[in-house]
Amino acid sequence: MTNPALTPLGVMVLALLREGDMHPYEMARLLRARRDDRIIPISNGTLYHTVSRLHGQGLLEEVGVDREGNRPERTTYAVTPAGTEAVREWVRRELGGTRRQTPFRVALAEAHNLERSEAIDLLTQRLALLRHELDALSEALHGANARDVHEQYLLEPLRHRLMLQADVDWLASLIHRMSSPDYAWGPDPEHLPVHRKARQND
């Protein structure tokens, strides 16, 4: 079976269902409450379409139908084993690169779905690429300064260099902290999102 194509929103939906079964309305509410719409737009129509597509791909399954009062029926979904593995594969593909910023941000948010050592290896790979990009940009800016290019023509690369340096510094610090066994990682109940803790206590 070939790996299904996933969108960033699809990954976020599947990862959310690893916390517990829920219906699309609850998915949308939680994604917005956690401000995941900072990363990608989340509309009800897009989310329902994504859920339908994931269901058709066998990555999630229907586990119940609820009705409250006069409200429409709500179908509750659960992630399948294939859906869980699809999230891991997607995160593996996006976490170590530098070219696709939105997918990387989603992969970073879902990096905890991988083993600690694998996540560290992928982030270390990204760090090397960022350092190479930073060195190349710094060299180009040095050459521009040597040619007396006025700063007004260099505003974007100057800002980009500053952002790259901040990204390099943050990522190096993160990798160092993740390498310590004291850094929480994985499905320890003490570190689960509040939503998942509540479900485990039901």
N, C-alpha and C positions, 0 to 999 in steps of 0.2 A: 504494500500500500504506500503510495507516495504521500509525503507530508503535505497537509492542506495549507493553502495560502491564508495567512492571517493578517488582519489589519491591527494597528495598535489598539483600537477600541476592542476588537475581538480578544486580544490578549488580556486586556484589563478585565473584561467580563469573565473569561475563564478563570483568571487568577482570583477574582472576587468570589466565584462559586466554590473555590477551594476552602473558603471560610465557612460555608454552609449553603444549603439549598435556599433559593429565593426566587421570587418572580421579578419580571423586568422593572416594574415600578419601584421595587425595593432596591434593585441594582442601581437605577438612575439616582435615587435619593442618596444612597451611600456614596456613589462616585462624586456627586456634587458636594455632599457634606464634607468629604475628604479633599475637596478642591482639586480633584483629578481633571476637572475641566480647565485648569491652568495649562495642561499639557496638550489636550485635544478637545475640540468642541464636542459636547454631549447633548444631543437633542433626543427627545423621546422617539421620534420617527427613525433616526439613525440607529438608536440602541435596539429598538424592536426588530428592525431589519437585520442587524448584526446577530441577535439571538436566533432569529429564524434561520439565517445562513449557517450558524454554528450547529444548530440542531440538524439541519440537512446534511452536514458533514460528519455527523456522528460524534461531535466533540462535547455535546451536552445532551441531556435526555430529560423528558418530562417525568416528574415524580408525583404530581398532584394538581388538582384544580380547586381553587377556593372561590367563594362568593360571599361578600359582606353586604347585607342589606340589598339595596337596589343597584349596587355597583356591578359593572361587568365582571364576568368570571376572570380570574387571574391564574395563569398556569405557572406552577413552580417548577424550576429546573435544577438539575444537578450536573456537575461536571463529570464526564466519563474518564476512564483511565487514558483513553486516546487524547482527550482534551488536556489532561494534566501533562502528558508527555509533549504535546504540541506547544504548550507554554514554555517548557524547558528548552525545547529545540529553538524556538523563536528567540528567547533570551540569549542563548548561546551564540546565535548568529549576529545579534545586534550589539551585545555588550562590549565587545572588544574593538569595534570600529570607531571611526570618527566622522564619516561623511553624512550620516543621516541623523540629524539632531533629535527630531521628535521620536523616532523609534528608539534611539539610545536612551532618552529620558524615561520612556516606558520600560525599557529593559532594566534600567537602573532601579526603578521603582519595584520591579519584580525580581531583582537579582537574588533575593532570599529564597527563591524557588530552586536554586542550584545549590550544590554542595559548596561549603566555604572555600575549599581549595580551588575548585573550578572557577568560582566567581573571582577569586584573587588573581588567578592566571589570566583571565580575560581582561580584567581591569588593568593588569600590568602590561598586557599587550596594547591596550588603548593608551596608557601612559607613555609608552615608547613612541607611538605614532604622534601623540601630541607634542612631545619634546622635539621630535624631528621637524614637525611643522613650525614650532616656535623658533627653532634654530634657523630654519630657512627664511622665515619672515624677518627675523632680527638682522640677518645678513643682508636681505634686500633693503631694509630700512637704513642700515649703515651705509650701503652704497648710495642710496638716495641723498643722505645727509652729506656724503663726500662730494656729491654733484651739486650741492646747495639747492636742492629741490625745496621749495617753500612748504611749510607745514600744512597750508590750506589744501594742498593736493594729497596729503598723507593722512588725513583725519581717520578714514576708515581703517587702513592697516595699523595705525597707531592704537586705535581702540581694540582692534582684533588681537594685537599682541598683548595688550593688557588683559583681555579676557582669557587668552590662551595661558598666560602666566598664572592667573588665578585658578584656572582649571587644573593645570599641572600641579600647583601647590596643594590644592584641595584633594586631588586624587592620590597624590603621594602620601599625604597624611592619612587618608582613608585606608589605603592598602596597609599601611603600617599598623593602624588600629585593628583592622580586620584580622591581621595575622596573629593577634594575641588571643589565647583561649578565653580570656575574660570578656572579649567582645561577643555579645549575644548574637547567635546565628542559628537559624533553623527553627523547627516547629516546637520550641519550648513553650508550654502553656503560659508561662509567666510573661512572654513577650508577644502574645497574640494580639491582634486588633481587638478593641472592645467588643465589636459585633460578634466575633468568633468566640470570645470568652463567654459572652452571654448565652450563646447557643449551646456551648458545652455544659453550662450550668443548668440548662432547662431540665 
